[in-house]
Structures are given as C-alpha cells and as structure tokens.
C-alpha cells in the first residue's frame, strides 16, 4: 500500500469515525427521550391513563427515530453505497416544532421554561428526524448553559426566507470560542458533560438543507442561534406532506 493510499485510507476512517460518533450522539439523545417518557408513563398509569398514553405515544415517536438513526449507522458499517436521495417533501415545520416541544418536556431541567412562538403554515423540505435533531441539540446546549435556570425560546416565522431562532438567557459564549463551537468534538464541558458533537450535527443538517446558521451571544446574557432556509419552491399542496 503506497503512502498516498494509506493516507486516503486513514482519512476515510477518520471521516467514518466522525460520522458514526455523530449518529451515536443523536441516537443517545433520542434514547434519553424514550426512557424519560416511558418513566413518565409508568408513573402516571395508575392515576391518569390518558396522560400516560400521551407519553407512550411520544416515546414511540422517539423510538422510531432511534430506529432510523441506527439504520444509518448500520449502513455506514456495511459500506453501503450511497443512493441518490428522492426529492424531499414539504414538511409541516410548525407541527414538527410543536411536537419537539412536547418531547423536550421530559428532559428539560425543572428550573428552565420553554417558550414557543411558531407561525402556522410554515413548510420546509426536510424530514421530522432532521428538525428534531437540530432542535434537541440546540435545546440541550441551552440547558447546559443555564445551570441556575432560565428561559429557552424557540421561534419560527417566514418573510423572504424561513427562520428558526433558538435562544437562551444562559452564560453565553466568549467571542474567542464562537468560531470553534461548530467543530466536531469541541466542547467547553467537563469530560462527562458533553461530546462536542451537538452543534456540529446542527450545522451539518442546516447546510444539508441548503440553509445557513448564525450565532449571536453575549457572555452573562445568553445565546441565540438563528437558522435561515430558502422558502420551498413547491407549494405545500404540490406534494404530499412528509410523515
């Protein structure tokens, strides 16, 4: 094996490791949701059957997303050839954000409030797993930034573009670190406090959807991530909605 071939092989292994680690990170987030909502269901079953069923339904959704993520990991391990993806169908972004808000209910700290302001009639060519991965990772990052409690704000609206803003009033990010927060494995948390893959995953999904990501932060006052996407060319009625 030549030196060039060896180098290419090492680079492919490094890329595979990064991708696998990112998928495993998001899979862990979804499993946390499953376990949290199942525990809520168990606690509620004797008293309020209807609430328990709601939690079981949310756990079922998160489990389905786990299956999707694990399948991607399996395909990576089998060296499955990349297939040309079908055009994405318009997703009801408003509904996807509100569903994610429900999912976040069981993992948010008790001293954190989640405030959601989402316009209706927002559509984005994406799948629900991608939207939830982005929002869960941004929310988890915000929770870590507010150890003493605070507000997580999620807002979505449209003008010439489609916008999603996720903000908190936590500790903020020093200017010297803002260029690095999207690097894979970069984290300011202790060894057992984070993987450094959440924001890298968000950035990758946003770029994959043709969008852009901006960061506004002030130490001691909070951080806001602003996601921007082009409006879909197809009208919502042109294609069936993504499940």
Secondary structure per residue as TSV (DSSP state, phi and psi in degrees):
chain	resnum	aa	ss	phi	psi
A	1	X	-	360.0	125.0
A	2	X	-	-72.1	163.8
A	3	X	H	-60.2	-41.2
A	4	X	H	-63.7	-43.8
A	5	X	H	-64.3	-40.6
A	6	X	H	-62.2	-42.8
A	7	X	H	-63.0	-43.9
A	8	X	H	-62.5	-38.8
A	9	X	H	-64.2	-43.1
A	10	X	H	-63.2	-42.0
A	11	X	H	-63.3	-40.0
A	12	X	H	-64.7	-39.4
A	13	X	H	-64.9	-40.8
A	14	X	H	-63.8	-42.6
A	15	X	H	-63.7	-43.8
A	16	X	H	-61.9	-40.1
A	17	X	H	-64.0	-41.3
A	18	X	H	-64.3	-45.0
A	19	X	H	-63.9	-45.1
A	20	X	H	-63.3	-40.0
A	21	X	H	-65.5	-39.0
A	22	X	H	-64.0	-42.5
A	23	X	H	-65.7	-43.6
A	24	X	H	-61.9	-36.9
A	25	X	H	-61.9	-48.1
A	26	X	H	-68.4	-34.1
A	27	X	H	-62.8	-39.9
A	28	X	H	-63.4	-39.4
A	29	X	H	-59.5	-45.1
A	30	X	H	-66.5	-38.8
A	31	X	H	-65.4	-34.8
A	32	X	H	-61.0	-40.8
A	33	X	H	-64.2	-43.5
A	34	X	H	-58.7	-51.2
A	35	X	H	-64.0	-40.4
A	36	X	H	-62.7	-47.6
A	37	X	H	-72.1	-31.9
A	38	X	H	-65.9	-38.0
A	39	X	H	-66.1	-41.0
A	40	X	H	-59.9	-42.3
A	41	X	H	-62.2	-44.3
A	42	X	H	-62.3	-42.4
A	43	X	H	-66.7	-30.4
A	44	X	H	-93.3	-20.5
A	45	X	T	-51.1	-45.0
A	46	X	T	-64.4	-28.9
A	47	X	T	-102.4	-50.0
A	48	X	-	-128.7	94.3
A	49	X	H	-62.5	-37.3
A	50	X	H	-65.1	-44.2
A	51	X	H	-63.4	-37.9
A	52	X	H	-63.0	-40.7
A	53	X	H	-64.4	-37.2
A	54	X	H	-61.3	-43.6
A	55	X	H	-66.7	-38.0
A	56	X	H	-64.7	-36.5
A	57	X	H	-65.1	-42.8
A	58	X	H	-65.9	-37.6
A	59	X	H	-64.5	-37.2
A	60	X	H	-64.5	-41.1
A	61	X	H	-61.4	-47.2
A	62	X	H	-64.7	-37.2
A	63	X	H	-64.5	-38.5
A	64	X	H	-62.0	-37.7
A	65	X	H	-68.7	-34.1
A	66	X	H	-60.7	-42.6
A	67	X	H	-62.1	-39.6
A	68	X	H	-64.6	-44.7
A	69	X	H	-66.3	-41.3
A	70	X	H	-66.8	-32.6
A	71	X	H	-65.4	-37.4
A	72	X	H	-62.6	-40.4
A	73	X	H	-65.8	-40.7
A	74	X	H	-63.0	-42.8
A	75	X	H	-62.4	-36.7
A	76	X	H	-65.0	-43.9
A	77	X	H	-66.7	-29.1
A	78	X	T	-86.8	0.2
A	79	X	T	57.4	39.8
A	80	X	-	-64.6	134.8
A	81	X	-	-65.2	143.0
A	82	X	-	-67.3	132.9
A	83	X	-	-105.7	145.9
A	84	X	-	-64.3	122.9
A	85	X	-	-78.2	147.4
A	86	X	-	-73.2	154.4
A	87	X	-	-56.4	135.8
A	88	X	-	-69.2	142.9
A	89	X	-	-91.1	150.9
A	90	X	E	-62.0	126.2
A	91	X	E	-101.2	138.4
A	92	X	E	-70.2	94.1
A	93	X	H	-64.6	-37.6
A	94	X	H	-58.1	-47.5
A	95	X	H	-66.6	-38.8
A	96	X	H	-63.8	-39.3
A	97	X	H	-67.9	-43.3
A	98	X	H	-64.9	-36.8
A	99	X	H	-66.1	-40.5
A	100	X	H	-63.9	-36.6
A	101	X	H	-57.3	-42.9
A	102	X	H	-62.8	-43.5
A	103	X	H	-63.2	-35.1
A	104	X	H	-70.9	-15.5
A	105	X	T	-57.8	-33.8
A	106	X	T	-89.9	-7.9
A	107	X	T	-115.4	-8.1
A	108	X	S	-73.7	146.5
A	109	X	-	-62.3	149.6
A	110	X	T	-63.4	-25.2
A	111	X	T	-92.6	13.8
A	112	X	E	-115.2	131.0
A	113	X	E	-101.1	140.4
A	114	X	E	-109.2	122.8
A	115	X	E	-115.8	124.4
A	116	X	E	-119.2	129.7
A	117	X	E	-132.1	102.5
A	118	X	E	-127.7	123.8
A	119	X	-	-68.2	150.3
A	120	X	S	-84.3	163.5
A	121	X	S	73.7	25.5
A	122	X	-	-95.9	129.9
A	123	X	E	-131.0	142.5
A	124	X	E	-142.1	132.0
A	125	X	E	-69.0	90.7
A	126	X	S	-155.5	179.2
A	127	X	-	-116.5	156.6
A	128	X	H	-57.7	-34.4
A	129	X	H	-62.1	-41.1
A	130	X	H	-62.8	-44.9
A	131	X	H	-62.7	-44.4
A	132	X	H	-68.4	-37.5
A	133	X	H	-57.8	-46.6
A	134	X	H	-61.2	-51.2
A	135	X	H	-69.3	-39.3
A	136	X	H	-66.0	-41.7
A	137	X	H	-65.1	-42.9
A	138	X	H	-66.2	-39.5
A	139	X	H	-66.4	-44.0
A	140	X	H	-60.9	-41.1
A	141	X	H	-61.0	-40.9
A	142	X	H	-66.7	-40.8
A	143	X	H	-58.0	-42.7
A	144	X	H	-64.7	-29.6
A	145	X	H	-82.2	-5.2
A	146	X	-	-126.5	62.1
A	147	X	T	-62.5	-24.3
A	148	X	T	-97.4	7.1
A	149	X	-	98.5	169.1
A	150	X	E	159.1	-158.0
A	151	X	E	-120.0	133.8
A	152	X	E	-105.0	124.8
A	153	X	E	-114.7	128.0
A	154	X	E	-122.0	122.8
A	155	X	E	-133.6	141.4
A	156	X	E	-140.0	136.4
A	157	X	E	-157.7	175.3
A	158	X	E	-140.2	142.2
A	159	X	S	-137.6	-106.4
A	160	X	S	-78.3	-17.2
A	161	X	E	-134.0	174.6
A	162	X	E	-104.0	130.7
A	163	X	E	-122.1	142.5
A	164	X	E	-131.0	126.2
A	165	X	E	-118.2	130.6
A	166	X	E	-125.1	114.1
A	167	X	E	-131.5	158.8
A	168	X	E	-140.7	168.4
A	169	X	-	-114.7	44.6
A	170	X	S	-89.0	-149.6
A	171	X	S	-74.7	-17.6
A	172	X	-	79.3	172.8
A	173	X	-	-121.7	124.0
A	174	X	-	-58.9	146.5
A	175	X	G	-57.7	-33.5
A	176	X	G	-66.4	-18.0
A	177	X	G	-106.1	-8.2
A	178	X	T	-64.5	-30.5
A	179	X	T	-76.6	-14.9
A	180	X	T	-102.5	-13.2
A	181	X	T	-64.9	-20.0
A	182	X	T	-93.5	1.6
A	183	X	S	-74.8	135.9
A	184	X	T	-58.2	134.2
A	185	X	T	75.0	0.5
A	186	X	-	-83.4	126.6
A	187	X	-	-148.3	149.4
A	188	X	S	-99.5	-0.8
A	189	X	S	-82.9	159.2
A	190	X	-	-59.4	170.7
A	191	X	T	-54.8	-37.7
A	192	X	T	-96.0	13.2
A	193	X	T	-109.0	-4.5
A	194	X	-	176.1	157.5
A	195	X	-	-100.7	-16.4
A	196	X	S	76.8	20.8
A	197	X	-	-113.3	-14.8
A	198	X	H	-60.7	-53.6
A	199	X	H	-71.3	-31.7
A	200	X	H	-62.8	-39.7
A	201	X	H	-65.1	-43.1
A	202	X	H	-59.7	-47.4
A	203	X	H	-60.4	-41.7
A	204	X	H	-65.2	-41.3
A	205	X	H	-66.6	-44.0
A	206	X	H	-59.2	-45.8
A	207	X	H	-64.3	-40.1
A	208	X	H	-62.6	-30.5
A	209	X	T	-88.6	6.7
A	210	X	T	79.6	18.1
A	211	X	-	-103.5	-173.6
A	212	X	E	-134.3	159.6
A	213	X	E	-134.4	127.3
A	214	X	E	-122.1	152.1
A	215	X	E	-124.3	128.9
A	216	X	E	-126.4	121.4
A	217	X	E	-148.1	147.8
A	218	X	E	-137.8	119.4
A	219	X	T	-52.1	131.2
A	220	X	T	85.6	-9.8
A	221	X	T	-121.4	-22.7
A	222	X	E	131.7	-179.4
A	223	X	E	-139.7	142.1
A	224	X	E	-130.7	129.5
A	225	X	E	-102.6	127.5
A	226	X	E	-114.3	116.1
A	227	X	E	-104.5	131.5
A	228	X	E	-125.4	134.5
A	229	X	E	-133.2	145.8
A	230	X	E	-66.3	145.8
A	231	X	-	-65.7	141.0
A	232	X	-	-62.9	142.3
A	233	X	S	-68.6	-42.1
A	234	X	S	-75.4	141.7
A	235	X	-	-74.9	153.5
A	236	X	T	-52.7	-31.8
A	237	X	T	-81.9	-8.0
A	238	X	T	-73.6	-31.6
A	239	X	S	-130.4	151.9
A	240	X	-	-64.0	145.6
A	241	X	-	-68.5	146.8
A	242	X	-	-66.0	144.9
A	243	X	-	-67.9	360.0
